[in-house]
Amino acid sequence: MDLAYAQRFAEQWAADWNSRDLERILSHYTDDVVFASPRIATILGDPSGRVEGKAALRAYWAEGLRQLPSLHFTVEDVRASVDTVVINYRNERGQAVAEVLTFRNEHVCRGFGAYGPEPVTEPTPEP
């Protein structure tokens, strides 16, 4: 996998997420995808933090999109390896996130999200 491909993929991936179109998002993934994220535990209440298969991934992301109506990703950096892309981005809260995606035949078969600290927000002064 070359960096140019990884960058094109990351741009399309972010555009698909920002469209909030679940089918567009899922089009990048294999039917037997395995995905892990601490958000799975939070959103689905599954302490394993892992989903297996596109149907389970669809259920997780559908609920995530429902709970986060302001969801928005801004890609900051992309890296490429042999069969893996790392997308470093900021979410709608300004939190740094890395999405690590391993490919099989141009589709993601394994992935995980890794989250940085929540951004500190300054208290709003009272008038």
C-alpha positions as CSV (number, residue, x, y, z in Angstrom):
1,M,0.0,0.0,0.0
2,D,1.4,3.4,-0.9
3,L,0.9,6.7,0.9
4,A,-1.0,8.3,-2.0
5,Y,-3.6,5.5,-1.9
6,A,-3.8,5.8,1.9
7,Q,-4.3,9.6,1.7
8,R,-7.1,9.2,-0.9
9,F,-8.7,6.5,1.2
10,A,-8.6,8.7,4.3
11,E,-10.2,11.7,2.5
12,Q,-13.0,9.5,1.3
13,W,-13.4,7.8,4.7
14,A,-13.7,11.2,6.4
15,A,-16.2,12.5,3.8
16,D,-18.3,9.3,4.2
17,W,-18.3,9.7,8.0
18,N,-19.1,13.4,7.8
19,S,-22.0,12.6,5.4
20,R,-23.5,10.4,8.2
21,D,-24.5,7.9,5.5
22,L,-24.0,4.5,7.2
23,E,-24.0,2.5,4.0
24,R,-21.3,4.8,2.5
25,I,-19.2,4.3,5.7
26,L,-19.7,0.5,5.7
27,S,-18.9,0.1,2.0
28,H,-15.2,0.2,2.9
29,Y,-15.4,-2.9,5.2
30,T,-15.4,-6.7,4.6
31,D,-18.4,-8.8,5.7
32,D,-16.1,-10.5,8.3
33,V,-14.5,-7.3,9.7
34,V,-13.3,-7.2,13.3
35,F,-13.3,-3.8,14.9
36,A,-12.2,-2.8,18.4
37,S,-12.8,0.5,20.2
38,P,-13.3,1.7,23.8
39,R,-16.4,3.5,22.4
40,I,-18.0,0.0,21.8
41,A,-18.0,-0.5,25.5
42,T,-19.5,2.9,26.0
43,I,-22.1,2.9,23.2
44,L,-23.2,-0.8,23.3
45,G,-22.3,-1.6,26.9
46,D,-20.1,-4.4,25.7
47,P,-17.0,-4.6,27.9
48,S,-15.0,-6.5,25.3
49,G,-14.9,-3.3,23.2
50,R,-15.1,-5.5,20.1
51,V,-17.5,-6.3,17.3
52,E,-17.2,-9.0,14.7
53,G,-18.9,-8.9,11.3
54,K,-20.4,-6.1,9.3
55,A,-23.9,-6.6,10.8
56,A,-22.4,-6.0,14.3
57,L,-20.4,-3.1,13.0
58,R,-23.5,-1.6,11.4
59,A,-25.4,-1.8,14.7
60,Y,-22.6,-0.2,16.6
61,W,-22.1,2.7,14.2
62,A,-25.9,3.2,13.8
63,E,-26.2,3.7,17.5
64,G,-23.1,5.9,17.6
65,L,-24.5,8.1,14.8
66,R,-27.8,8.4,16.7
67,Q,-26.1,9.3,20.0
68,L,-23.7,11.8,18.3
69,P,-25.6,14.1,16.0
70,S,-22.7,16.5,15.8
71,L,-20.2,13.9,14.8
72,H,-17.5,15.3,12.5
73,F,-14.0,14.1,11.6
74,T,-11.1,16.3,10.5
75,V,-8.1,14.3,9.1
76,E,-4.8,15.6,10.4
77,D,-2.3,13.0,9.2
78,V,-2.2,9.7,7.3
79,R,0.4,6.9,7.4
80,A,0.7,3.8,5.3
81,S,2.2,0.4,6.0
82,V,2.2,-2.9,4.0
83,D,-1.5,-3.5,4.3
84,T,-2.5,-0.9,6.9
85,V,-3.5,2.7,7.0
86,V,-3.4,4.9,10.1
87,I,-5.6,7.9,10.1
88,N,-5.0,10.5,12.7
89,Y,-7.9,12.9,13.1
90,R,-9.9,15.1,15.4
91,N,-13.5,14.3,16.3
92,E,-16.3,16.8,16.9
93,R,-15.0,17.5,20.4
94,G,-11.5,18.2,19.2
95,Q,-10.2,14.9,20.7
96,A,-7.2,13.3,18.9
97,V,-8.0,9.9,17.6
98,A,-6.1,7.3,15.6
99,E,-7.9,4.8,13.4
100,V,-5.8,1.9,12.4
101,L,-7.2,-0.1,9.5
102,T,-5.9,-3.3,7.9
103,F,-6.9,-4.1,4.4
104,R,-7.7,-7.3,2.4
105,N,-8.5,-6.8,-1.3
106,E,-9.0,-3.0,-0.9
107,H,-11.5,-3.4,2.0
108,V,-10.9,-3.1,5.7
109,C,-10.9,-6.5,7.4
110,R,-9.6,-5.3,10.8
111,G,-9.5,-2.0,12.6
112,F,-9.3,-0.3,15.9
113,G,-9.8,3.2,17.2
114,A,-7.4,4.7,19.8
115,Y,-8.3,7.9,21.7
116,G,-6.2,10.6,23.2
117,P,-7.3,12.7,26.2
118,E,-10.5,14.6,26.1
119,P,-9.8,18.3,25.3
120,V,-10.0,20.6,28.2
121,T,-12.7,23.2,27.9
122,E,-12.5,26.5,29.5
123,P,-15.4,27.4,31.8
124,T,-17.7,30.0,30.3
125,P,-17.5,33.2,32.5
126,E,-20.7,34.4,34.0
127,P,-21.9,37.8,33.0
